[in-house]
Amino acid sequence: MGLLALVTVGMVACDKDDPAVQAPLEVKTFANLPGDTTVSFSPTGRPLGANRYTYFSLRENKIITGADTLTNKWDIAFQQFYIKVNGGTNATGGGNAAAFLANNTLEGYTVVAEADTTFKQDNGASFAINPAPGGWYSYNSSTFLALPIPGKIIVVRTADNKYAKLEITSLYKNAVLPAASASPVEKARLQFFYHFRFVVQPNGTKQF
């Protein structure tokens, strides 16, 4: 009996220290990322930003600025409804990032089972993630509001060939949807503040 107990304890200790036993991956969040927010309006009333991308590292959970935007330190970038990756002819950093849109939830998507050819890079006017309404977001021309579409996530191969999944949760400052009674100008000034949740698999495998 004593020997059996000793063996059992030894097996438990072995399992606990086994490097193959992986802790659950952390779901990280980022709030109010400025994705070329509105600074002025055209003569026709169209909201205008500064025509700048905000670059982001999924690996480090932070905005990348300055000369580092010319390196593979960033993975994904945001400019209004445009989302680009650090890979392809549009990339500034020489990374190998790519992405595609998946019909799933962040928790429900547990493995990258799609073929490698499913991943796309940005080349010229062709973006890996289509910036038009109906892909990952909807836009109501009556209320002038844009909303992320539930059940849509972005699967990313990072600039250094790891894998990540990302869910955009809001496009408005402090994740507060403007009141329906707010003016189009007010709604526009509160727009393009990205809120998202994401998970990065740092070991290079496709399992989440």
N, C-alpha and C positions, 0 to 999 in steps of 0.2 A: 504494500500500500504506500509506504514511504517512498520507495523507488519510483512508483508510478507518478506520485505527486511531483517529485523532483524533475522527472522527464517532462511533465506537462508545463511546469514553470519555465523550464529551459526552452521549450518550443515557443511559448508566449514571448519570452524575452527575445528570441531569435526573430520572430515575426515583427516585433516592434522596431528592431534595429535594421531590418531588411531594407536595403535601398530601393528594392522593387515596390515597396509599399509606399504609395504616394499620397500625400495629404491633399485634400480637396483644393482646387485652384480658387484663388480669391476673385470675387467679382468686384471690380474697381469702378469708380464713378468719376465723372468730371462735370462741373457745372459752369455755365455762363462763358463758354469758349466763344470769343467774338469772331464770327464767321463773316467778316466784311459787313459790319452793321451799317445801317442807313446814316449817312452824314448830310445828304442833300436830296433834292428832287429835280427831275428833268422838267422842262416846260410843259410836258404833258402830264406831270404828276407822278412819273415812275420813280420809285425809290432808288437812290444811287448810293453805293458804298465807295470806298477808296480804291476799289479794284485790286484788293490784296488778299492773298491766302493767309490763313493762320495754320502753321505747321505743328504737328503733334506727334510725340513719341508714345506709342502704346506700350513699349517696353519700359519706359521710365515714368509714364503717366504725367507728362508735362508738355507745355508748349515749347517749341524749339524756335529760337530767334537768331538774328544776325548771320554770321558766317556759317553757323551750323546748319542753316537751311540748304547749304550747298554740299552737304555730306549725307551719309546714309543714317544719320542720327534720327531722322524723322520717318514716319511710316505713312501717315495720312494727313491730308490738308483740307481745309474748308473755306469756301468763298461763296457766300449766299447758298444757292442750291447746288453748287458745284462741289464735288468731293473728288479729290485726286489722290493717287498713291505714288510713293517714291519708287517708281519703276515704269519703263516705257519712255517714249520720246518726250513726253511732257514733264518728266521728272527733273528736278534740279540737283538731286543728290547722288545719282548714280547707283541707287539701290535696286533690289530685285523685287520690290513689293508688287502685289497684285491683289485683286479682290473680285468678289461676285456677290450678288444679292440672293439670299436664301429665304425660302418660305418656312419660317420656324420661329421659335422663341429662343431667348438667350439660354434659358435652362433646358429647353427641349433639344437643342442642338449639341450633341455630345461627341461627335466624331466627324472629321472631314472625310466623307465617303465619296465625294464627287471626284471625277477625273481631274488631273492637273490642268487639262485644257479648259476647264471651267473657269479657272482664274484668268482675269483679263487685266491688261495694263492700259494706261492712258496714251493714246497716240493721236496727235493732232486734234481734230474735232471729235474724236471718238473717246468717250470716257468709260472706264471700267464700270462705274456706277452712273447710270443715266440720270442727268439732272432734271429731266422733264417730269411733270406731275404724273402720278400713277405708278411710279416705280417704288420708291420707299416713302413717299409722302403724297398727300392729297392737298389740293388748293381750291378753296371755294371763292369764286370770283364775285359772289354776292356779299360775303362777309369779310373778304380780303384776309382770310386766315389760312395758314398752312399747318397741317397736322401730320406727324409720323403715322404710317399705316401699321396697325398692330399685326404681329406675326411676320414682320419683315426684319431680318438682321443682315448685317454686312459681314461676310467672312473674309478675313484678310490674311495674306501671306506678308509678313513684315519685311522691311528692307533687308534684314539679315536672315531671311528664310526660316523664321519661326511662324507659328500660326496663332491667329486671334479671332475672336468673334465680337461684334459690336452692335448694340441696339441704341438707336437714337430715340430719346424719350420726349424731348421738347425742343422747340426752336425759339422760345421766348424767354426774355429776361426773368431770372429767378424761377423759371418753369411755371410761370403764371400766365394762363391764356388771357389775352386782353378781353375786356367786356365787349359784348356785341354792340353796345351803344357807343363805344369808343370811335373816334374819327379814324379814317384810313391813314392819316398822317401819324397819329399816335400809335396805331397798330404797327405801322412800318418801322417806327423808331424803336419799338420793343422787340423786333424780329431779328433773327439770325444770331441769337445767343444759344449756342448748341449745348444741350445736356445729353449725356450718353452714359451707358453702362457697357463694360467690356471685360473680357477675360483673355489673358495671354497664356499660351502654353510655352514656357521657357525652354523645355528640353528638346524641342524640335519635332516631337511626335505630333500626330493629328488627333490625339485623344484629348477631350476636355473633361 
